[in-house]
Amino acid sequence: HGNICYYNVNRHINPTNVCVAHCRLCAFGRDATVPGAYTMALEQVFQTAASGYSEAVTEFHIVGGLHPDLSFDYYVDLVRGLKQRFPRVHLKAFTMVEVHYLSRLAKLPVREVLLKLKEAGLGSLPGGGAEIFHPRVRKVICDHKTSGQMWLEIARTAHELGLHSNATMLYGHIETEEERVDHLLQLRALQDETHGFVCFIPLAFHPANTALAHLPPTTGFLDLKNIAASRLLLDNFPHVKAYWIMLTPAVAQVALRFGADDIDGTVIEEKIYHDAGAQTAQALRRSELIRLIREAGREPVERDTLYRPVTRTAGGEPRIDTTLTVNV
């Protein structure tokens, strides 16, 4: 990608933090009855989307907990309602873990769940919930969560249905370097098969307020090493992201010299990593992202979710060349 660094104008929406998984790595999930637990009614979701919306927004990033009492219809209606209200906004929603849970909730095959969500307006899937695929690690940090092999199988199914996705790896907790490499190699093998992954995002573990709070946070050295190793090993992934929310804007800038070509977006109200102690801002303005990229000596290019360049009208409305194929 030469001297280019991509960014987008997006808004995060977390419909609920109520979750049955109780992952030791997580500071976001709650039981329904404890202080701080919340679940948005559909109208609240739509109001939240509207509160962070301007004509500039091209993506809603939607993830949440595995709620024991919400129906599958809630999620279908959420997607359909957002698409009806914001038809130009790409809906990147529901991790492979959430899709697996919805499959069990609805008593439907994963393929049918994805087809129903796609029909309602789902555009692509985020890459969360992958953590580290190795069973040894998952047994400790997320033993009730979807297995690594099931995560990969759901990604394969989504790609077969024409739904692109991202992929992630959570590093800096109890995993070994060998388990990180194994994780990357499994992603690389699936990408060779499906060509459905758009971007890889290494995620630095934030231990504060989790059951693993005794662990130290990652270092800038480890963050940059994982960016570089990911870029070298995942040669079939078109993009590697330096997620400024987790790395800090300063480390994300340096990561653009270590293999990353994307810094993520405006975000607006990130909750999951801030619950785990992230001290970064919960949003950055488009102008701030452009400044960060230019300060790092890169050329900022606004993109949509599928990495198609976005141009702006004089009034700021996005224009996306949908004739371009996705760069995978």
Secondary structure as the mmCIF struct_conf table of DSSP 4:
data_model
#
loop_
_struct_conf.conf_type_id
_struct_conf.id
_struct_conf.beg_label_comp_id
_struct_conf.beg_label_asym_id
_struct_conf.beg_label_seq_id
_struct_conf.end_label_comp_id
_struct_conf.end_label_asym_id
_struct_conf.end_label_seq_id
TURN_TY1_P TURN_TY1_P1 GLY A 2 ASN A 3
STRN STRN1 ILE A 4 ASN A 8
STRN STRN2 ASN A 10 ILE A 13
STRN STRN3 THR A 16 THR A 16
STRN STRN4 VAL A 18 VAL A 18
BEND BEND1 VAL A 20 VAL A 20
TURN_TY1_P TURN_TY1_P2 ARG A 24 LEU A 25
BEND BEND2 ALA A 27 PHE A 28
STRN STRN5 ARG A 30 ARG A 30
TURN_TY1_P TURN_TY1_P3 ALA A 32 THR A 33
BEND BEND3 VAL A 34 VAL A 34
TURN_TY1_P TURN_TY1_P4 PRO A 35 GLY A 36
STRN STRN6 THR A 39 THR A 39
HELX_RH_AL_P HELX_RH_AL_P1 LEU A 42 SER A 51
TURN_TY1_P TURN_TY1_P5 GLY A 52 GLY A 52
TURN_TY1_P TURN_TY1_P6 GLU A 55 ALA A 56
STRN STRN7 GLU A 59 ILE A 62
BEND BEND4 PRO A 68 ASP A 69
HELX_RH_AL_P HELX_RH_AL_P2 PHE A 72 ARG A 85
TURN_TY1_P TURN_TY1_P7 PRO A 87 ARG A 88
BEND BEND5 VAL A 89 VAL A 89
STRN STRN8 HIS A 90 ALA A 93
HELX_RH_AL_P HELX_RH_AL_P3 MET A 96 ALA A 106
TURN_TY1_P TURN_TY1_P8 LYS A 107 LYS A 107
HELX_RH_AL_P HELX_RH_AL_P4 VAL A 110 ALA A 120
TURN_TY1_P TURN_TY1_P9 GLY A 121 GLY A 121
STRN STRN9 SER A 124 LEU A 125
TURN_TY1_P TURN_TY1_P10 GLY A 128 GLY A 129
BEND BEND6 GLU A 131 GLU A 131
HELX_RH_AL_P HELX_RH_AL_P5 PRO A 135 ILE A 141
TURN_TY1_P TURN_TY1_P11 ASP A 143 HIS A 144
BEND BEND7 LYS A 145 LYS A 145
HELX_RH_AL_P HELX_RH_AL_P6 GLY A 148 GLU A 160
TURN_TY1_P TURN_TY1_P12 LEU A 161 GLY A 162
STRN STRN10 HIS A 164 TYR A 171
BEND BEND8 GLY A 172 ILE A 174
HELX_RH_AL_P HELX_RH_AL_P7 GLU A 177 THR A 194
STRN STRN11 PHE A 197 ALA A 204
TURN_TY1_P TURN_TY1_P13 ALA A 208 ASN A 209
BEND BEND9 THR A 210 THR A 210
TURN_TY1_P TURN_TY1_P14 ALA A 211 HIS A 214
BEND BEND10 LEU A 215 LEU A 215
HELX_LH_PP_P HELX_LH_PP_P1 PRO A 216 THR A 219
HELX_RH_AL_P HELX_RH_AL_P8 GLY A 220 LEU A 233
TURN_TY1_P TURN_TY1_P15 ASP A 235 ASN A 236
BEND BEND11 PRO A 238 PRO A 238
STRN STRN12 HIS A 239 VAL A 240
STRN STRN13 LYS A 241 LYS A 241
HELX_RH_AL_P HELX_RH_AL_P9 TRP A 244 LEU A 247
HELX_RH_AL_P HELX_RH_AL_P10 PRO A 249 ALA A 255
TURN_TY1_P TURN_TY1_P16 LEU A 256 GLY A 259
STRN STRN14 ASP A 262 GLY A 265
BEND BEND12 GLU A 269 GLU A 269
HELX_RH_AL_P HELX_RH_AL_P11 ILE A 272 ASP A 275
TURN_TY1_P TURN_TY1_P17 ALA A 276 GLY A 277
BEND BEND13 THR A 280 THR A 280
BEND BEND14 GLN A 282 GLN A 282
HELX_RH_AL_P HELX_RH_AL_P12 ARG A 286 GLU A 295
TURN_TY1_P TURN_TY1_P18 ALA A 296 GLY A 297
STRN STRN15 GLU A 299 GLU A 302
STRN STRN16 ARG A 303 ARG A 303
TURN_TY1_P TURN_TY1_P19 THR A 305 LEU A 306
STRN STRN17 PRO A 309 PRO A 309
STRN STRN18 VAL A 310 ARG A 312
TURN_TY1_P TURN_TY1_P20 ALA A 314 GLY A 315
STRN STRN19 PRO A 318 ILE A 320
TURN_TY1_P TURN_TY1_P21 THR A 322 THR A 323
BEND BEND15 LEU A 324 LEU A 324
HELX_LH_PP_P HELX_LH_PP_P2 THR A 325 VAL A 326
#
